[in-house]
Amino acid sequence: MKRMMILCLSLLCLLSACQPTPEQPFVIQNDQEKMLETAKGVEESKPEPAAEPVDFYEWLGAPRTFQKKLSGTGGRLQVEVDAEVILPDAELPIIRVTQDRFDRQRLLAFVDALLPPEAEFVTPEVMPVGEDKTYYLRSKGYYVRIIQLMQWAIDHWDEGGSQHFDNDDSTRADVEKRLAETLYEQSLAPEKMPRVAREDLKMDGWWQATVDDMTLFDILLLTNPWDGTVERLEYRRDSLQNPNVCCWQNIPNDIPRQQAEAAAMELVQQLPIGDFTLAVGWPEAYDDYGDARVPCWRFWFTRSFGRVSETITNASCTREEGYNHQRNYEKLLVTVDKDGVAGVRYDAPHVVEETLAEQTNLLPFATIEEIFDKMILVYDNLLNDGTRDKSYWTYHIQKVRLGLVNIPEKNSENGLLVPAWTFLGYIHYESPYENDDVGTNGLKPFLTINAVDGSIIDREG
Protein backbone atom coordinates (compact mmCIF):
# COMPACT_ATOMS: atom_id res chain seq x y z
CA MET A 1 0.00 0.00 0.00
CA LYS A 2 2.80 2.41 0.91
CA ARG A 3 4.49 1.76 -2.41
CA MET A 4 1.23 2.43 -4.24
CA MET A 5 0.82 5.80 -2.48
CA ILE A 6 4.34 6.85 -3.51
CA LEU A 7 3.71 5.72 -7.07
CA CYS A 8 0.47 7.72 -7.28
CA LEU A 9 2.16 10.88 -6.01
CA SER A 10 4.93 10.44 -8.58
CA LEU A 11 2.36 10.03 -11.33
CA LEU A 12 0.61 13.30 -10.45
CA CYS A 13 3.90 15.14 -10.92
CA LEU A 14 4.77 13.31 -14.12
CA LEU A 15 1.39 13.77 -15.74
CA SER A 16 1.50 17.50 -15.10
CA ALA A 17 5.08 18.13 -16.15
CA CYS A 18 6.80 15.36 -18.12
CA GLN A 19 4.25 13.67 -20.34
CA PRO A 20 5.06 14.27 -24.03
CA THR A 21 2.43 15.78 -26.30
CA PRO A 22 1.91 15.73 -30.07
CA GLU A 23 3.15 19.34 -30.23
CA GLN A 24 6.50 18.26 -28.72
CA PRO A 25 7.03 14.73 -30.03
CA PHE A 26 10.76 14.29 -29.45
CA VAL A 27 11.09 14.49 -25.67
CA ILE A 28 14.23 12.46 -25.08
CA GLN A 29 15.49 12.45 -21.50
CA ASN A 30 15.48 16.22 -21.08
CA ASP A 31 15.78 15.94 -17.30
CA GLN A 32 17.76 12.85 -16.36
CA GLU A 33 18.32 14.06 -12.80
CA LYS A 34 14.58 14.18 -12.22
CA MET A 35 14.17 10.78 -13.87
CA LEU A 36 16.75 9.23 -11.53
CA GLU A 37 15.14 10.90 -8.53
CA THR A 38 11.75 9.51 -9.54
CA ALA A 39 13.22 6.08 -10.21
CA LYS A 40 14.89 5.89 -6.81
CA GLY A 41 11.88 7.26 -4.93
CA VAL A 42 10.58 3.76 -4.35
CA GLU A 43 13.72 2.36 -2.75
CA GLU A 44 13.25 3.86 0.71
CA SER A 45 9.83 2.27 1.05
CA LYS A 46 10.77 -1.13 -0.33
CA PRO A 47 12.16 -4.14 1.49
CA GLU A 48 15.19 -5.98 0.20
CA PRO A 49 14.59 -7.58 -3.20
CA ALA A 50 12.55 -10.74 -2.85
CA ALA A 51 13.73 -14.03 -4.28
CA GLU A 52 10.34 -14.77 -5.81
CA PRO A 53 9.45 -13.31 -9.23
CA VAL A 54 7.64 -9.97 -9.46
CA ASP A 55 4.18 -9.96 -11.08
CA PHE A 56 4.43 -6.78 -13.15
CA TYR A 57 1.18 -7.54 -14.96
CA GLU A 58 -0.69 -7.04 -11.70
CA TRP A 59 1.59 -4.31 -10.35
CA LEU A 60 1.44 -2.10 -13.46
CA GLY A 61 -2.07 -3.06 -14.54
CA ALA A 62 -0.72 -4.42 -17.82
CA PRO A 63 -2.71 -6.77 -20.05
CA ARG A 64 -1.32 -9.99 -21.43
CA THR A 65 -2.31 -8.84 -24.92
CA PHE A 66 -2.70 -5.31 -26.23
CA GLN A 67 -5.13 -4.64 -29.08
CA LYS A 68 -6.38 -1.50 -30.79
CA LYS A 69 -6.65 0.30 -34.13
CA LEU A 70 -5.75 3.93 -34.76
CA SER A 71 -5.83 6.09 -37.88
CA GLY A 72 -3.76 9.15 -38.74
CA THR A 73 -4.85 12.36 -40.41
CA GLY A 74 -6.03 11.67 -43.92
CA GLY A 75 -6.08 7.93 -43.36
CA ARG A 76 -2.66 7.35 -44.94
CA LEU A 77 -1.24 5.91 -41.71
CA GLN A 78 -3.01 3.05 -39.96
CA VAL A 79 -1.86 1.46 -36.71
CA GLU A 80 -3.04 -2.08 -36.00
CA VAL A 81 -1.98 -3.45 -32.63
CA ASP A 82 -2.43 -7.13 -31.88
CA ALA A 83 0.50 -7.65 -29.56
CA GLU A 84 1.78 -9.94 -26.87
CA VAL A 85 2.80 -7.89 -23.83
CA ILE A 86 6.13 -9.22 -22.55
CA LEU A 87 7.23 -8.20 -19.05
CA PRO A 88 10.22 -9.28 -16.95
CA ASP A 89 9.62 -11.08 -13.67
CA ALA A 90 12.31 -9.17 -11.75
CA GLU A 91 12.86 -5.54 -10.74
CA LEU A 92 14.30 -3.30 -13.46
CA PRO A 93 17.45 -1.37 -12.47
CA ILE A 94 19.10 1.71 -13.93
CA ILE A 95 22.71 0.95 -14.85
CA ARG A 96 25.55 3.13 -16.09
CA VAL A 97 27.54 1.52 -18.91
CA THR A 98 30.43 2.59 -21.10
CA GLN A 99 31.76 1.34 -24.42
CA ASP A 100 34.46 -1.29 -24.13
CA ARG A 101 38.16 -1.31 -24.96
CA PHE A 102 39.37 -4.85 -25.55
CA ASP A 103 42.88 -5.56 -24.29
CA ARG A 104 45.02 -8.12 -26.11
CA GLN A 105 44.37 -10.93 -23.62
CA ARG A 106 40.60 -10.68 -23.89
CA LEU A 107 40.69 -10.19 -27.64
CA LEU A 108 42.71 -13.38 -28.06
CA ALA A 109 40.31 -15.20 -25.74
CA PHE A 110 37.47 -14.07 -28.01
CA VAL A 111 39.36 -15.28 -31.10
CA ASP A 112 40.28 -18.61 -29.50
CA ALA A 113 36.60 -19.29 -28.77
CA LEU A 114 35.82 -18.87 -32.47
CA LEU A 115 38.75 -20.55 -34.25
CA PRO A 116 39.52 -24.27 -34.25
CA PRO A 117 42.56 -25.18 -32.09
CA GLU A 118 44.72 -26.03 -35.11
CA ALA A 119 44.13 -22.70 -36.90
CA GLU A 120 47.21 -20.59 -37.65
CA PHE A 121 47.28 -16.86 -38.37
CA VAL A 122 48.42 -15.79 -41.82
CA THR A 123 49.37 -12.45 -43.34
CA PRO A 124 47.04 -10.49 -45.64
CA GLU A 125 50.11 -8.91 -47.24
CA VAL A 126 49.49 -7.06 -50.52
CA MET A 127 51.54 -8.31 -53.46
CA PRO A 128 52.15 -6.53 -56.82
CA VAL A 129 50.75 -7.95 -60.07
CA GLY A 130 52.12 -6.02 -63.03
CA GLU A 131 52.70 -2.27 -62.91
CA ASP A 132 49.41 -0.96 -61.59
CA LYS A 133 47.61 -3.85 -59.93
CA THR A 134 47.96 -5.64 -56.61
CA TYR A 135 46.31 -8.56 -54.87
CA TYR A 136 46.26 -10.04 -51.37
CA LEU A 137 48.71 -12.88 -50.89
CA ARG A 138 46.83 -16.20 -51.04
CA SER A 139 47.72 -19.86 -51.58
CA LYS A 140 47.15 -21.73 -54.83
CA GLY A 141 44.45 -23.83 -53.16
CA TYR A 142 42.50 -20.73 -52.11
CA TYR A 143 41.78 -19.91 -55.77
CA VAL A 144 40.31 -23.31 -56.65
CA ARG A 145 36.71 -22.56 -55.64
CA ILE A 146 36.77 -19.13 -57.29
CA ILE A 147 38.07 -20.52 -60.57
CA GLN A 148 35.57 -23.38 -60.56
CA LEU A 149 32.63 -21.02 -60.11
CA MET A 150 33.82 -18.65 -62.84
CA GLN A 151 34.31 -21.52 -65.27
CA TRP A 152 30.88 -22.96 -64.49
CA ALA A 153 29.24 -19.56 -65.00
CA ILE A 154 30.94 -19.12 -68.37
CA ASP A 155 29.99 -22.62 -69.53
CA HIS A 156 26.35 -22.18 -68.39
CA TRP A 157 25.92 -18.47 -69.04
CA ASP A 158 22.48 -18.69 -70.64
CA GLU A 159 21.25 -21.38 -68.23
CA GLY A 160 21.75 -19.32 -65.07
CA GLY A 161 25.48 -18.73 -64.94
CA SER A 162 25.04 -15.02 -65.59
CA GLN A 163 23.05 -14.65 -62.36
CA HIS A 164 26.18 -15.34 -60.29
CA PHE A 165 27.87 -12.22 -61.58
CA ASP A 166 25.07 -9.76 -62.26
CA ASN A 167 26.31 -7.54 -59.45
CA ASP A 168 29.82 -7.22 -60.91
CA ASP A 169 29.85 -8.06 -64.61
CA SER A 170 27.26 -7.64 -67.33
CA THR A 171 28.71 -9.88 -70.03
CA ARG A 172 30.35 -13.27 -70.40
CA ALA A 173 33.44 -11.52 -71.81
CA ASP A 174 33.84 -9.65 -68.51
CA VAL A 175 33.88 -12.91 -66.56
CA GLU A 176 36.27 -14.50 -69.03
CA LYS A 177 38.66 -11.59 -68.51
CA ARG A 178 38.38 -11.91 -64.73
CA LEU A 179 39.00 -15.65 -64.98
CA ALA A 180 42.22 -15.05 -66.93
CA GLU A 181 43.40 -12.55 -64.32
CA THR A 182 42.55 -14.95 -61.50
CA LEU A 183 44.45 -17.83 -63.15
CA TYR A 184 47.48 -15.55 -63.44
CA GLU A 185 47.25 -14.60 -59.77
CA GLN A 186 47.02 -18.29 -58.85
CA SER A 187 50.18 -19.00 -60.85
CA LEU A 188 52.05 -16.46 -58.68
CA ALA A 189 50.65 -17.76 -55.41
CA PRO A 190 52.66 -19.99 -53.02
CA GLU A 191 51.47 -23.39 -51.80
CA LYS A 192 51.31 -22.06 -48.23
CA MET A 193 50.74 -18.55 -46.95
CA PRO A 194 53.26 -17.00 -44.52
CA ARG A 195 52.32 -17.49 -40.85
CA VAL A 196 52.03 -14.74 -38.23
CA ALA A 197 52.82 -15.29 -34.54
CA ARG A 198 50.08 -14.43 -32.04
CA GLU A 199 52.27 -11.87 -30.33
CA ASP A 200 52.71 -10.01 -33.65
CA LEU A 201 48.99 -9.47 -34.26
CA LYS A 202 47.90 -5.85 -34.19
CA MET A 203 45.15 -4.65 -31.88
CA ASP A 204 42.93 -3.39 -34.68
CA GLY A 205 42.16 -4.11 -38.30
CA TRP A 206 41.93 -7.38 -40.17
CA TRP A 207 43.23 -10.78 -39.08
CA GLN A 208 43.07 -14.04 -41.01
CA ALA A 209 43.70 -17.65 -40.05
CA THR A 210 43.61 -21.02 -41.80
CA VAL A 211 43.94 -24.74 -41.16
CA ASP A 212 44.50 -25.92 -44.74
CA ASP A 213 45.57 -22.86 -46.81
CA MET A 214 42.39 -23.25 -48.87
CA THR A 215 39.82 -21.62 -46.60
CA LEU A 216 40.46 -18.43 -44.65
CA PHE A 217 38.80 -17.37 -41.40
CA ASP A 218 38.29 -13.60 -41.13
CA ILE A 219 38.54 -11.63 -37.88
CA LEU A 220 37.75 -7.91 -38.11
CA LEU A 221 38.23 -5.47 -35.24
CA LEU A 222 37.06 -1.89 -35.76
CA THR A 223 38.00 0.67 -33.12
CA ASN A 224 37.25 4.35 -32.68
CA PRO A 225 40.52 6.18 -33.47
CA TRP A 226 39.66 8.99 -31.03
CA ASP A 227 39.09 7.04 -27.84
CA GLY A 228 40.05 3.42 -28.59
CA THR A 229 36.59 1.99 -27.92
CA VAL A 230 35.55 -1.04 -29.95
CA GLU A 231 32.89 -0.31 -32.56
CA ARG A 232 32.59 -3.83 -33.96
CA LEU A 233 34.22 -7.23 -33.64
CA GLU A 234 33.38 -9.61 -36.46
CA TYR A 235 34.15 -13.22 -37.39
CA ARG A 236 33.53 -15.00 -40.70
CA ARG A 237 34.19 -18.72 -41.01
CA ASP A 238 34.93 -18.33 -44.74
CA SER A 239 36.31 -15.15 -46.31
CA LEU A 240 34.34 -15.92 -49.50
CA GLN A 241 31.05 -15.75 -47.61
CA ASN A 242 29.19 -12.83 -46.10
CA PRO A 243 27.16 -14.36 -43.24
CA ASN A 244 26.84 -11.28 -41.00
CA VAL A 245 24.72 -9.05 -43.27
CA CYS A 246 21.02 -9.37 -42.42
CA CYS A 247 18.21 -8.86 -44.89
CA TRP A 248 15.67 -8.84 -41.99
CA GLN A 249 13.34 -11.30 -43.70
CA ASN A 250 11.99 -14.65 -42.58
CA ILE A 251 13.16 -17.11 -45.27
CA PRO A 252 12.10 -20.69 -44.42
CA ASN A 253 14.78 -23.39 -44.52
CA ASP A 254 15.14 -27.01 -43.47
CA ILE A 255 17.78 -26.47 -40.75
CA PRO A 256 16.24 -27.52 -37.39
CA ARG A 257 16.00 -24.47 -35.15
CA GLN A 258 16.76 -26.45 -31.99
CA GLN A 259 20.05 -27.68 -33.45
CA ALA A 260 21.06 -24.23 -34.71
CA GLU A 261 20.10 -22.50 -31.46
CA ALA A 262 22.12 -24.99 -29.40
CA ALA A 263 25.21 -24.25 -31.50
CA ALA A 264 24.75 -20.49 -31.04
CA MET A 265 24.17 -20.79 -27.29
CA GLU A 266 27.25 -22.99 -26.82
CA LEU A 267 29.46 -20.45 -28.58
CA VAL A 268 28.12 -17.43 -26.68
CA GLN A 269 28.81 -19.15 -23.37
CA GLN A 270 32.48 -19.46 -24.37
CA LEU A 271 32.96 -15.80 -25.34
CA PRO A 272 34.64 -13.51 -22.76
CA ILE A 273 31.88 -10.90 -22.82
CA GLY A 274 29.77 -11.42 -19.69
CA ASP A 275 26.14 -12.52 -19.43
CA PHE A 276 24.03 -12.49 -22.58
CA THR A 277 20.60 -13.94 -23.28
CA LEU A 278 18.98 -15.03 -26.53
CA ALA A 279 16.51 -12.33 -27.58
CA VAL A 280 15.21 -13.42 -30.98
CA GLY A 281 15.93 -15.83 -33.80
CA TRP A 282 14.61 -16.26 -37.33
CA PRO A 283 15.45 -18.20 -40.54
CA GLU A 284 17.17 -16.37 -43.35
CA ALA A 285 19.88 -16.81 -46.01
CA TYR A 286 23.25 -15.16 -46.61
CA ASP A 287 25.44 -14.56 -49.66
CA ASP A 288 28.16 -16.96 -50.74
CA TYR A 289 30.79 -16.13 -53.35
CA GLY A 290 29.07 -15.53 -56.69
CA ASP A 291 25.84 -14.42 -54.99
CA ALA A 292 24.65 -17.92 -54.12
CA ARG A 293 22.19 -18.06 -51.19
CA VAL A 294 23.03 -20.16 -48.13
CA PRO A 295 20.17 -21.02 -45.71
CA CYS A 296 20.87 -20.08 -42.09
CA TRP A 297 19.42 -19.05 -38.74
CA ARG A 298 20.01 -15.62 -37.22
CA PHE A 299 20.21 -15.32 -33.44
CA TRP A 300 20.45 -11.96 -31.66
CA PHE A 301 21.72 -11.87 -28.08
CA THR A 302 21.56 -8.94 -25.65
CA ARG A 303 23.18 -8.26 -22.30
CA SER A 304 21.28 -9.60 -19.31
CA PHE A 305 21.24 -8.77 -15.63
CA GLY A 306 19.77 -11.75 -13.87
CA ARG A 307 16.23 -12.08 -15.23
CA VAL A 308 16.25 -8.65 -16.91
CA SER A 309 17.81 -7.88 -20.30
CA GLU A 310 18.16 -5.16 -22.91
CA THR A 311 15.41 -4.95 -25.52
CA ILE A 312 16.57 -5.92 -28.99
CA THR A 313 15.47 -4.01 -32.10
CA ASN A 314 16.83 -3.55 -35.61
CA ALA A 315 17.85 0.00 -34.67
CA SER A 316 21.57 0.73 -34.77
CA CYS A 317 21.85 3.71 -32.44
CA THR A 318 20.12 6.15 -30.13
CA ARG A 319 20.73 9.86 -29.61
CA GLU A 320 19.65 12.72 -27.41
CA GLU A 321 19.10 16.34 -28.32
CA GLY A 322 22.40 17.96 -29.15
CA TYR A 323 24.78 18.06 -32.07
CA ASN A 324 25.84 14.64 -33.36
CA HIS A 325 25.61 12.90 -29.99
CA GLN A 326 24.70 9.30 -30.58
CA ARG A 327 25.29 5.95 -28.95
CA ASN A 328 25.34 2.55 -30.64
CA TYR A 329 23.38 -0.33 -29.18
CA GLU A 330 25.26 -3.36 -27.93
CA LYS A 331 24.19 -6.41 -29.93
CA LEU A 332 25.59 -9.86 -30.56
CA LEU A 333 24.61 -11.64 -33.79
CA VAL A 334 25.36 -15.33 -34.33
CA THR A 335 24.64 -16.87 -37.76
CA VAL A 336 24.35 -20.66 -37.96
CA ASP A 337 24.08 -22.76 -41.13
CA LYS A 338 24.04 -26.54 -41.67
CA ASP A 339 27.79 -26.72 -40.89
CA GLY A 340 27.64 -24.74 -37.62
CA VAL A 341 28.49 -21.16 -36.73
CA ALA A 342 29.20 -19.28 -39.97
CA GLY A 343 29.55 -15.79 -38.55
CA VAL A 344 29.57 -13.64 -35.42
CA ARG A 345 29.09 -9.89 -35.25
CA TYR A 346 29.47 -8.06 -31.93
CA ASP A 347 28.41 -4.42 -32.23
CA ALA A 348 29.38 -1.73 -29.72
CA PRO A 349 30.70 -3.84 -26.81
CA HIS A 350 29.92 -2.31 -23.42
CA VAL A 351 31.03 -2.82 -19.83
CA VAL A 352 29.07 -2.04 -16.68
CA GLU A 353 30.27 0.95 -14.64
CA GLU A 354 27.80 0.95 -11.76
CA THR A 355 24.18 0.37 -10.80
CA LEU A 356 22.43 3.67 -10.04
CA ALA A 357 19.13 2.17 -8.91
CA GLU A 358 18.47 -1.46 -8.00
CA GLN A 359 14.70 -0.96 -8.20
CA THR A 360 12.73 1.65 -10.11
CA ASN A 361 9.40 3.38 -9.76
CA LEU A 362 7.47 2.70 -13.00
CA LEU A 363 4.48 4.39 -14.58
CA PRO A 364 1.33 2.24 -14.75
CA PHE A 365 0.41 0.78 -18.11
CA ALA A 366 -2.66 3.04 -18.36
CA THR A 367 -0.33 6.06 -18.55
CA ILE A 368 1.92 4.34 -21.08
CA GLU A 369 -1.12 3.55 -23.21
CA GLU A 370 -2.25 7.19 -23.10
CA ILE A 371 1.19 8.35 -24.29
CA PHE A 372 1.20 5.66 -26.98
CA ASP A 373 -2.19 6.74 -28.34
CA LYS A 374 -0.99 10.34 -28.72
CA MET A 375 2.51 9.71 -30.01
CA ILE A 376 2.30 6.71 -32.35
CA LEU A 377 0.55 8.77 -35.04
CA VAL A 378 3.01 11.67 -34.96
CA TYR A 379 6.39 10.26 -34.00
CA ASP A 380 8.53 9.61 -37.11
CA ASN A 381 5.42 9.84 -39.30
CA LEU A 382 6.84 10.58 -42.75
CA LEU A 383 3.36 10.62 -44.27
CA ASN A 384 2.64 13.96 -42.58
CA ASP A 385 5.39 15.81 -44.43
CA GLY A 386 3.01 17.35 -46.98
CA THR A 387 4.18 15.35 -50.00
CA ARG A 388 1.76 14.31 -52.70
CA ASP A 389 3.04 10.77 -52.83
CA LYS A 390 -0.01 8.50 -52.72
CA SER A 391 1.46 5.95 -50.35
CA TYR A 392 -0.26 4.29 -47.42
CA TRP A 393 1.39 2.65 -44.43
CA THR A 394 0.11 0.26 -41.81
CA TYR A 395 2.08 -0.32 -38.64
CA HIS A 396 1.55 -3.91 -37.52
CA ILE A 397 2.62 -3.97 -33.86
CA GLN A 398 3.12 -7.56 -32.71
CA LYS A 399 5.02 -7.26 -29.41
CA VAL A 400 5.09 -4.79 -26.54
CA ARG A 401 8.17 -5.35 -24.39
CA LEU A 402 9.25 -3.84 -21.08
CA GLY A 403 13.02 -4.06 -20.70
CA LEU A 404 16.20 -2.02 -20.54
CA VAL A 405 17.17 0.50 -23.23
CA ASN A 406 20.52 2.23 -23.68
CA ILE A 407 20.34 6.03 -23.81
CA PRO A 408 23.20 8.57 -23.76
CA GLU A 409 23.93 10.02 -20.33
CA LYS A 410 23.82 13.82 -20.19
CA ASN A 411 27.23 15.53 -20.31
CA SER A 412 29.02 12.19 -20.46
CA GLU A 413 30.35 9.59 -22.86
CA ASN A 414 28.58 6.93 -20.78
CA GLY A 415 25.23 5.33 -21.41
CA LEU A 416 22.33 4.61 -19.09
CA LEU A 417 20.31 1.42 -19.26
CA VAL A 418 16.82 2.54 -18.24
CA PRO A 419 13.46 0.73 -18.08
CA ALA A 420 11.41 1.41 -21.20
CA TRP A 421 8.44 0.12 -23.16
CA THR A 422 9.16 -0.70 -26.81
CA PHE A 423 6.43 -1.34 -29.38
CA LEU A 424 7.75 -3.69 -32.06
CA GLY A 425 6.47 -4.99 -35.38
CA TYR A 426 6.66 -4.46 -39.12
CA ILE A 427 5.34 -2.08 -41.79
CA HIS A 428 3.03 -2.84 -44.68
CA TYR A 429 3.10 -0.12 -47.32
CA GLU A 430 1.16 0.44 -50.51
CA SER A 431 1.76 2.91 -53.35
CA PRO A 432 1.03 3.11 -57.07
CA TYR A 433 4.37 1.37 -57.59
CA GLU A 434 4.80 -1.11 -54.74
CA ASN A 435 2.90 -3.23 -52.25
CA ASP A 436 5.10 -4.94 -49.69
CA ASP A 437 5.97 -5.72 -46.07
CA VAL A 438 9.12 -4.30 -44.46
CA GLY A 439 10.97 -5.80 -41.50
CA THR A 440 8.97 -9.02 -41.22
CA ASN A 441 11.10 -10.33 -38.36
CA GLY A 442 9.11 -7.94 -36.16
CA LEU A 443 12.03 -5.89 -34.83
CA LYS A 444 11.04 -2.45 -36.09
CA PRO A 445 10.81 -0.13 -33.00
CA PHE A 446 7.80 2.07 -33.73
CA LEU A 447 7.84 3.78 -30.35
CA THR A 448 9.92 3.52 -27.16
CA ILE A 449 8.59 5.14 -23.98
CA ASN A 450 10.68 5.63 -20.86
CA ALA A 451 8.91 3.62 -18.19
CA VAL A 452 9.98 6.02 -15.41
CA ASP A 453 9.11 9.48 -16.78
CA GLY A 454 7.11 8.82 -19.96
CA SER A 455 9.53 10.57 -22.33
CA ILE A 456 10.05 9.30 -25.87
CA ILE A 457 13.40 7.65 -26.64
CA ASP A 458 14.73 8.01 -30.17
CA ARG A 459 15.87 4.46 -30.97
CA GLU A 460 17.10 5.06 -34.52
CA GLY A 461 18.85 8.40 -34.11
Secondary structure, DSSP 8 states (H G I E B T S, - for coil): -HHHHHHHHHHHHHHHHT--BTTB----SS-HHHHHHHHHTTGGGS-S--SS---HHHHHT--SEEEEEEE-GGGSEEEEEEEEEE--SS---EEEEEE----HHHHHHHHHHHS-TT-EEE---EEEETTTEEEE---TTTHHHHHHHHHHHHHTGGGTGGGGGTTT-SSHHHHHHHHHHHHHHHHH--SS--B--GGG--SSEEEEEESSSSS-EEEEEEE-TTT--EEEEEEES-TT-BTT---------SS-HHHHHHHHHHHHHHSSS--EEEEEEEEEEEE-TTS-EEEEEEEEEEEEETTEEB---S--EEE-SSTT-EEE--EEEEEEETTEEEEEEEES-EEEEEEEESS-----HHHHHHHHHHHTTTTT-GGGS------EEEEEEEEEEEEEEEEE-TTSS-EEEEEEEEEEEEEEEE-SS-EEEE-TTS-EEEEEEETTT--B--S--
